[in-house]
């Protein structure tokens, strides 16, 4: 069983930065692939970034490539999402999700079993 808690959201102006954290409980977190997703008002949930269980591979949506960086520290059961050069279109609720095993990074929600409650990111122009 894995429980996920996100933090680090907030309100920033365009061009600013935020760092989201996803802290997990459970001994198996280090064996899970983790993804960040987001859902903006009136839009469907979309994949943002993902990282394999050992941190060896990462994958980004085209819309955030070059601006966002995902990383993990398994010793601290934490996955982080550094978001730079934020744009108003990045405004959304951001969710952390974890797979049930050592899988490759997937950009679809159905590949993730555990989900956090989300943290809100608001970027003003």
C-alpha positions as CSV (number, residue, x, y, z in Angstrom):
1,X,0.0,0.0,0.0
2,X,1.3,3.5,-0.9
3,X,-0.2,6.8,0.2
4,X,0.9,10.0,-1.5
5,X,0.7,13.6,-0.3
6,X,1.5,16.5,-2.5
7,X,2.7,19.9,-1.4
8,X,4.4,23.0,-2.8
9,X,1.6,24.5,-4.8
10,X,0.7,28.1,-4.7
11,X,0.2,31.3,-6.7
12,X,2.9,32.8,-8.8
13,X,3.3,35.3,-11.6
14,X,4.2,34.2,-15.1
15,X,7.9,33.4,-15.4
16,X,8.1,32.3,-11.8
17,X,9.0,29.0,-10.3
18,X,7.5,26.5,-7.9
19,X,8.7,23.1,-6.6
20,X,6.1,20.5,-6.0
21,X,6.8,17.5,-3.7
22,X,5.2,14.2,-3.4
23,X,5.9,12.3,-0.2
24,X,5.0,8.7,0.0
25,X,4.3,6.3,2.8
26,X,4.9,2.6,2.3
27,X,7.9,0.4,1.9
28,X,7.3,-0.3,-1.8
29,X,7.5,3.3,-3.0
30,X,11.1,2.8,-4.2
31,X,9.8,0.1,-6.5
32,X,7.2,2.3,-8.2
33,X,7.1,4.5,-11.2
34,X,5.8,7.9,-10.4
35,X,4.0,10.4,-12.6
36,X,2.7,13.9,-12.2
37,X,-0.6,14.8,-13.8
38,X,-2.6,18.0,-13.9
39,X,-6.2,19.0,-14.4
40,X,-7.2,22.5,-15.3
41,X,-10.8,23.8,-14.9
42,X,-13.0,22.5,-17.7
43,X,-10.2,20.3,-19.2
44,X,-9.3,16.7,-19.0
45,X,-6.5,15.4,-16.8
46,X,-3.2,15.4,-18.6
47,X,0.2,13.8,-18.1
48,X,3.0,16.2,-17.1
49,X,6.1,14.2,-16.2
50,X,7.2,10.7,-15.0
51,X,10.2,9.0,-13.6
52,X,11.0,5.3,-13.3
53,X,11.5,3.5,-9.9
54,X,15.2,4.0,-10.0
55,X,15.3,7.4,-11.5
56,X,17.1,6.2,-14.6
57,X,14.4,7.4,-17.1
58,X,12.3,10.5,-17.2
59,X,9.6,11.6,-19.6
60,X,7.9,14.9,-20.1
61,X,4.9,16.2,-21.9
62,X,5.9,18.5,-24.8
63,X,4.1,21.4,-23.2
64,X,6.5,21.4,-20.2
65,X,9.7,20.0,-21.7
66,X,12.7,22.2,-21.0
67,X,10.8,24.0,-18.2
68,X,9.9,21.3,-15.7
69,X,12.3,18.7,-14.1
70,X,11.2,15.6,-12.2
71,X,13.5,13.9,-9.7
72,X,13.2,11.4,-6.9
73,X,15.0,10.6,-3.6
74,X,14.0,7.1,-2.6
75,X,15.8,7.4,0.7
76,X,13.3,10.1,1.6
77,X,10.3,8.5,-0.3
78,X,10.0,11.8,-2.2
79,X,9.4,12.7,-5.9
80,X,9.8,16.4,-6.8
81,X,8.7,18.5,-9.7
82,X,10.7,21.7,-10.3
83,X,8.6,24.0,-12.4
84,X,10.4,27.0,-14.0
85,X,9.2,29.7,-16.5
86,X,5.7,29.1,-15.5
87,X,2.9,30.2,-17.8
88,X,-0.8,31.0,-17.1
89,X,-1.7,27.8,-19.0
90,X,0.1,25.8,-16.3
91,X,-2.6,26.7,-13.9
92,X,-4.2,23.5,-12.7
93,X,-4.5,21.0,-9.8
94,X,-1.4,18.9,-9.9
95,X,-1.5,15.2,-8.8
96,X,1.2,12.7,-8.0
97,X,0.5,9.1,-8.9
98,X,2.4,5.8,-8.5
99,X,2.4,2.5,-10.3
100,X,2.1,-0.8,-8.6
101,X,5.5,-2.0,-9.7
102,X,8.6,-1.4,-11.6
103,X,7.1,-0.3,-14.9
104,X,8.3,2.1,-17.6
105,X,7.0,5.6,-17.5
106,X,3.5,5.8,-19.0
107,X,1.6,8.9,-19.9
108,X,-1.8,7.5,-19.3
109,X,-3.6,7.6,-15.9
110,X,-4.8,4.0,-16.1
111,X,-1.2,2.9,-15.6
112,X,-1.1,4.4,-12.2
113,X,-2.7,2.9,-9.2
114,X,-2.0,5.2,-6.2
115,X,-3.0,8.9,-6.3
116,X,-2.6,11.8,-4.1
117,X,-5.2,14.5,-3.3
118,X,-3.5,17.2,-5.4
119,X,-2.0,20.6,-4.9
120,X,-3.2,23.7,-6.7
121,X,-0.9,25.8,-8.9
122,X,-2.1,29.2,-10.1
123,X,-0.1,31.3,-12.5
124,X,-1.2,34.8,-13.2
125,X,-0.2,36.9,-16.2
